[in-house]
Amino acid sequence: MDSKWKVSVIIPVYQVEDYLERAVDSVLAQTLQETEIVLVDDGSQDGSGEICDAYAARYPERIQVIHKENEGLGMARNTGIKRASGEYLAFLDSDDTVEPQMYETMYQKAVEEDFDIVMCDVKIIYVEENRETAVSSYHKERVEMADYIVRGNNITYSVNKLFRREIWKNRRYKKMLFEDISLIPALMTRYPNVGYVPRPFYHYYRRANTLSTTYTGEMTDIIQAFRDFINESEPAYREEVIYCTARQLYWNMMQSRPLFRADFIELLKEYKKDFLLNSYLKKDEKVKEILKFTEEEVIPEQFLCVSFQEEIPEEYFHTLKKNFPQAKVLQIREEDYRKEELPPMIREAMEQGKTEYVREYYGLKALFEQGGIILEPWMQASLNLKKLRLNRIFFGFENQEELTTGCFGALKGHYIIQGLLDSYEKDTVYNRAFLPLKERLRDFLIVHFQLKVNGRTQFLGKEVQIYMPNILSYDMQDGENCCKRMVAEVPEGYEVISSQVLQMWSDRLLNNWNLYKAEQRKKNPGLLKRPAALQPSFLGTATSREAQEEIEKVVNSYENSTCWKLTKPVRAVGKLLKK
């Protein structure tokens, strides 16, 4: 198709009225006059759409505007690709900018040397930190694709590249987050004739509260994106692609997105053979650290919800899927197990209408057979629950003396869950009196693992992780909560906390503060005035080694600038007690 446009710049637009003009103006300022602009308004609710229309009215020959329903960045780019008519296509995010010579320089490179793709370097501008850095895409003038995949940078970016139009004839972005990772690296292996201009033409403005700096449940799309990279790349580069994926996984697991480590481990295990046999990984002492995760087991991301007489509302599952879109949600019903296969005490409990007792047994049985996380309908799980999948089995205190059975998890076939199930076959007070699971569980862990009934975090027998009430029962607004009780609506910023847990939490924080001050006095005697006698409650039963470990943990916490966050609940408690 003949066109007067040498380059079409596709700019997806969504809720960027504060930045859009700067982005468009940077394209209008290009030294390459034959540059077309395609603005795709992806259902913006602010003034972005009107800004687009104003530009189109001012530059009717050069700017096209498309208004569409919101579908996400990838779909907006696809819409722009259909409409664009340039010899080469480029993409610009609507809150970024490009330098005036970018498209002329890269277009000339592409035409003169007949490249399918031309890339440049990227300048990253950290807005809140008021600093910037230039990231080089490659270390050589001529791009050798195998070497670039292994040693290059910015391979996943769409925005620092110029693409020959024909490349996009049968290729499109997927409707997902991380659509760049899913498509661009594999695309480059299919079109290895790549040119390089070593100048940071593209200016990427990195801000807080953007996709790259915040967590949402949909971020698990990155797993499928890496899978697409591996599966869709040119097979001749398989060894390099696996190593490049390993580098990306290392950065994500260790630095950028540790919350999703369990998901990354599952991907490592899926391609275990490829990673373990990769020759590049064997030579990379740092990145090959991820190979140890191929032997680790993680709790499956599936929620087991037990319901007997009442159906769990669909709204509950919908809410759960927001944070865990890839998770399986299994509803365990009474008819799932044949009555004659159940222990005599369970059958008797059914006859006597002891529904809760039976429900808890069903949950244990399903957990043993399938693995995953038991989640009662009156519990609300948050995205933080993902990190608990790294345990083999976990429970949490509901208060200082009781364990919660509203949320706990284990690997499939875990022997502790088997032991709890076996206990239903015995003639004990738990079965004769149909006692709740929380009592059976607490005593089981005391007998077999010396659980300390104190509401504190414990790791028992190098196997069983026990959490404090702020992790699996109440949200103490410290950023650590994974699951909490759902209660009647309360004003925003408030939480319903039992008085027992509130007192326990307050005591813990005050003890920590006293410990911290005591340690600081040891290091700098004149730094703090001597307070009242230090008598943290836990020291009465702890060994000196345990006490020192606790002290070091607390000091570490404050040394890493978390003291203000940790003492926020104490200040709130203080205000409450003064009323």
N, C-alpha and C positions, 0 to 999 in steps of 0.2 A: 504494500500500500504506500503510494507516494504521499509525502507529507512535507509541509514547509517547516515543521518542527523537528529540530535535531534531538532535543531532549524534552520529555514530559516529566514534570515533577508532581508526584501524587502526594497530597497532604490530607490525611484523615483528620477530621475536626470533631472534637467532643469536649464541651465544657471548658474552653480555653480562651475565653474572651479577653483575659488579661495578657495573653502571650501571642495570640494569633497574628496580630498586625506585624509584630517584630519578625515572625517567621516568614510571612508572605513578602514583606518588604525586602528581606534578605535574598529572596529569589528574584524579585523584580530588579534588584541591583546587580544581577549577574552580568558579566561582560559578554556572555553568550546570548545574543539577542533572540536567537531562535529557540527560546525556552518557553514551553507551554506549562501552565499551572492548572492542575485539576484538584479543586477543593471538594472533599466529600464530607458533608455535614452528617455525622452519624447520630442524628436524633438529639442534638444539643438542646438543653432547656434554658441555657443562659443566652447571652447576646451573640454567641458565635455565628449562628446562622445568618443574622442580619449583617454582621461584619463581612461574611462571605459574599452576600448579595451586593453589598456596597462596592467591594473590589471588582466583582464581575461587571457591574454597571460602569465602573471607571475604566476598566480594561477589557471590553467585550471581545476583542479579537484574541486576547492572550489567556484569559482566565475563564474556565468552566466551573460551574457550581452544581453539585448534585446533593439534593436533600433526601435522606432516607431514614428509615426506622433504625434505632440503635441495635447493632448486632456485634459490636466489638471491632478492635483495630484491624484484625485480619480480613474480616468481611468488607470493611470500608476500603481497604487497599485493593481487594478484588474488584470492587465496583469501579475504582479509579482505573485499574488496569484495562477493563473493558472499554472505557471511554477514551483513554489516552491514545494519541496518534503519533507520537514521536518515534524517531529511529531507535532511541535508547530511552529506558525508563529509570527514574530515580524516585526514592521515597524520602520524605522529610516529616518528622514528627512535629506536630503543630506548636510545641513549646520549645523547639530547638531552632537553631539558625545555621546558615552555611556562609562561608566566605565568598566574596564576589567572583573570584576566579575559579571556583570549584568545578562547575559543569563545563566551562570552556576547556580547561586544562584536561579534565578526564575524558571529555568527548574527543579531543584531538588525539589523545593517547590511544583511545579505542579505534578510531578511524585509521590512523597512520600505521598501527601495528596489527590491525584486524583482530582485536580482542573481543571476546564475548562478554567479559566482565572486567571492569576496572574498579579498583578500590583505593581508598586514601586512609590517612591516619585520623584519629578522633581526639578532639580536645574535650575533656570532661571538666565541667564547671560545677563545683560543689557550692550551691547557692548559699545555704545557711552558714557554711564555714568560710565563705569569702576566699576561696582558693581554687586553683585550677591546675590540671596536669594534662600533658599530651601523651596519648598511648599509641605507640608505633604498631602498625599492623604486621610488618614483616621486617626481617633483618637483611634482606637482599634486594637488589634492584629488579632482578628477574624472578618471577614467582615459579617455584617448583612445587607442584601441588602436594605431593607426598610430604615434602619438607614443611610446607606451609601448614598443613593439617596438624603436624606434630609440634611445630615451634612457633607458629604464627599467633596473632591476636586478632580480636574483633571478627572472628570467623562467623559468629552467629548474627551479626548486625546486618540489617537490610539497608540502613540509612547511609552508610559510608561507601556505597557501591553504585555503579552505573551498569545496567543490564541491557544487553541487546534485546530488542523487542520480541524477537522470535522465541526466545527462551520461555516466554510466558504463555505460549500458545496452548499448552496442555497442562499448565501448572498453576496452582492457586494456593493461597494460605488457608489453613484450617480454622474453624471457629473454636478457638481455645486461647488460653493464655500461653505465653512463650511460643507463639506462632513462628517467630523468627528461628528459634532453635529447631523446631520441627521441620522447617523447609530449607533455609538458606545454606547451612553447611553441606547437606546432601546435594543440593543443587550445584554447589561449586565443584563437588567431585564429579558431577556429570558434565560440567563445562570447565575443564581445567585450564583452558586458554585464557589466563587471567593477567591483566596488567596492574601495575602498582605505581601510584604517585605518592611519594613519602612526604606528604604535607598534611597537617591537621586541619583540613578544610571544614570538617563537620564539627559543630559545637553542640555537645550534649549537655543540657542543663539538668543536673541531678539534684532532686529535692527530697526532703522528708515527706512521708505519707504518700509515696508513689508506689507503683507495683513492685519496684525493686527494693523498697525499704519497709514494706508492710506485709503482714501475713493474712491470707484468706484461704478458705478451704479449697478454692479452685486452683491454688498454686500447685496442687498435685498434678496438674496438667504438664508440669515440667518432666515428669516421669515418662509420659507418652511422647513428649517432644524428643527426649533422648532416645527412646525406642525407635521413633521415626528416623532419626539421624542414622542410627545403626542399620536399620532395615532398608532404607531407601538410598543409601549411598552406593556409589559405583563399587562393585565387589573387589576390584583391583586394589582399592585403598582400604580394605577391611582392617588390616593391622593398624594403620594410622588412625582410622576412625575410632577404633576401640580405645587406643591410647588417648586420643583427644577427648573422648567421652570420660575416660578415667580422670583426666585433668579437671574437667568441669565438675565431675562428681566430688572430687577431693575438695575443691573450693566451696561447693555447696554444702557438703557434709560437715566440714571443719570450720567454716567461717560464715558463709552467707546465710544458709538456711538449715541450721542444725535441728530445728524443730521437726523437719521432715526426714530425719536420718533413717528412721525405720523404713520409709518408702524407698529411699535410695538403696538400702541394704537389700530389699527385695529385688530391685533392678540388677544389682550386682550378682545376686544368686541366679537370676534368670539367664544371664550371660556369663556364668561362672567360668566355663571352659575358656571362653575368649579372653577374659581378663587374666586368668592364671597363666595362660600360655603366651601372653603378649610379650614380645621381645623388648619393646620400648619400656614397658612397665618394669621389667626385671632390672633395668639399668637406672631407673629413677628412684633413688632412695626415699625421697619425700612422698611422691604420689603413690608408690606401691604400698604405703601404709594402709590404703583402703582394702587391700587384698585380705587383711585379717577379718574384715567384716563378712567375707564370703562364707565363713564358718559359723557365724552368729545366727541364732534363731530369733525371730521377732514374733510377737503376738499378732495373729492375723487381724487386719482391720475389718472386723465384722462384729456387729452389736447383736447380742442375744437378748431379746425382750420377751418376757414371759407374760402371757395373758390367758386367763381362764374364762371367767363368766362375762367380762366386759372387753370389748374391742378397744385397742389403743387407737386414739384419734389419728386420722391421716395427717393432721396438722403437726403432730408430734414428729412423725417420720419426715415430713417436709422440712421442719426446722433442723432436724438432725443431719439431713442431707446437705444443708447449706454449708456446714462446717466440714462435712465428710462426704463430698460428692462421689468419691470412688468406693466408699465402704459398702459392704453388704449389711443389710439389716434383716435379721431373721426373727420372725415372730413365733415363739414356742407356745403351742396350744395343748390343751389337755389330751386331745385325741392323737397327739404325736407319738405317744407310747402306749403299748397294749397293757391293760390293767394287770393281766396275769403275770407280766414280766417284772412288775414292780415289787419291792420288798413288802413283807406283810404289814409293817408299821405304816407304810405309805398308803396301802389299800385301806387299812383301818382308819387312817386320818381322813381319807376321802369319804368314807362312810359317815364319819362323825362331823363332816363339814369343816375340817381344819384346813381351809383352802390355802392360807399363807404358808403353812408348813409344807404342803404338797408343792406349791409353786416354787419354793426355795430349792426343793429337791430336784424338780424339773430343770431349773436353771443350772444347778451343778452338773447334772447329767449331760445337758446340752453342751456345757462348757468343756467337759471332759472329752466328749465325742468330736467336737468341732474346733475348739479353741476360740479365743476372741475375748470380748468384754461383755460382762453382764451389765445391763443398764436398765434400771427400773424406770417405769413411766413417770415417776415423780422426781426424776433426776434430770438435770440439764447439763449436757456435756459441752465443753468449750474446745477450741482448736488445740489447746495445750495438752489435751489427753493423748495426742499423737506421740509425744515423747515417752509416755509410759509404756508404749508397745515395745520399747527396748528391754524391758524386764522379761524374765521368764514367768513370773507370777507376781501379782501385787495386790495389796489391800490397803485400806486407810482407816485411821481413827475417825470416829464421828464426834467424840469428845475425849476427855482424858481417860475414860475407862472402857468405852465401847468402840467396837469396830463397825464400820458401815457395811451393809450388804447391798447398798443402792448402786454401787459401781465398783467392780473389781474384775481382774482379768488374768488369763493364764494361757500358756501354750496348750495345744491339743495333747491330750493324754497325760497331762501333768500328774505326777504321783501324789501330790498333796490333795488335789481335787479327788483323785481316786480314794485316798485315805478318808476324806470327808464323806464320800459316797458309801464307803464300807461301814462307816460308823452308824449308818441308818439301818444296818442289818443286825445290830447288837441290842441286847436288852439293857438299856441305860436310861437314866433319868431324862436325858434329852428326848428320847423317843417316847417314853411312857407319858411324859408331861407335854409332849409336842412343843418343846421349847424352840424359840426362834434361832435361825442359823447364826446370828451374830454371837450368841453365847457359845454354841458348839465350836465355832471358828476360833473365838478368843481362847477357849480352854485347850483346843487342839494345838494351837501355836505356843501356848505356855508350856504344855507337856513336852512337845517334840522339839521346840526351837527356843525355849526360854524367853518368850515374848515378855517384855516389860510393859506393864499396863500403866503407861504414863502419858499417853497422847503424843509421844515424840517419834521422829523419824528413826527407823531401825532397819538394818539389813541382816536378816537372820539366816544362819547356816550357809552363807554365800549363795543364797537362792531366793529368799523371800523378802521382797521390798515392802516395807510398811511406811505409810505416809502420815503426816500430821493432818488434823482436821481441815486446814486451809487448802489442802490439795483435792480431796474427794468429798467434802461435805459442805464447806462454807467458803465463800469468796471474801477474803480479808483485804481485798483491794491492794494486794502486793504484787500482782501480775503473775502469781504462781498457780492460781486455781485451775483445775482441770475439769471438775464436775461439782455441781452444787445442787442442793434441794431447790425445787421450784415451789415458790410460795405465792401468796396473793401479791398483786402488783404493789410495788413500793415506789416512791419518788426516785427519779434518776439520781444516781450517785450514792444511794443508800442500799444497805443490805440487811436482811433479817438474820441475826446471829443469836444462837442460844446464849444465855447469860453465863453458863458454865464455860463455854468455849471462849467467850469474850474475856472472862477473867483469866483463863489460862493463857490466852494470847497476850494480854496486857502484862502479866507476870513475866512471860518469856522475854518480851521486848525490853522490859525494864532491867531484867537480869543481864541481858546482852549488853545493854548500855553501860551498866556497872562494870561488867567484865572488860569492856573496851577501854573504859577510863582507867581501870586498874593496870592494864597492859601498857597504856600510854604513859602512865606515871613511872613505870619501870624503865621505859626508854628515855623519857624526858621528865625527870623528877619535878622540875619547876613549871611544867606545862599546864597542869591542872591542879586545882586545889584538892586536898584530900577530902573525899566524901565520907559519909557514914560507913560503918563497917560493912564490908562486902560479904553478903550471905546468900548467894544464889541457891535456890531451893534444890537444884539437882545435885549440888556438890555433896549433899549429905549421904547419898547412896552411890556416888560414882567413885571409881578408882582414880588415883592421881593421873594415870595415863589418859583415862576417859575425860577427866576434867580438863587436862591440858589440850586434848584434841578439840574439845568443845570451845575452849578459849581461843585456840588458833583459828577455828572456823569462824567465830564471831569477829575476831580482829580482821580476818580476811575480808569479811563482809563489809566492814566499815572502811577498810583501806581501799576497797574498790568503789567507793563513793555511793554506797547504797544506804547509808545510815538515815538519810533524810526520808527515803522511801519507806524504810522499815519502821521509823518512828511516827509516820503519819497516822497509823491506827491508834497509837498511844495518845497522840494529841487529840484525836477525835474522842477517845474514851474519856480523857481528862475533861473535855468540854461537856460530855454527857453527864459525868458524875457531879459537875458543878451545878447542873440545872436543878 
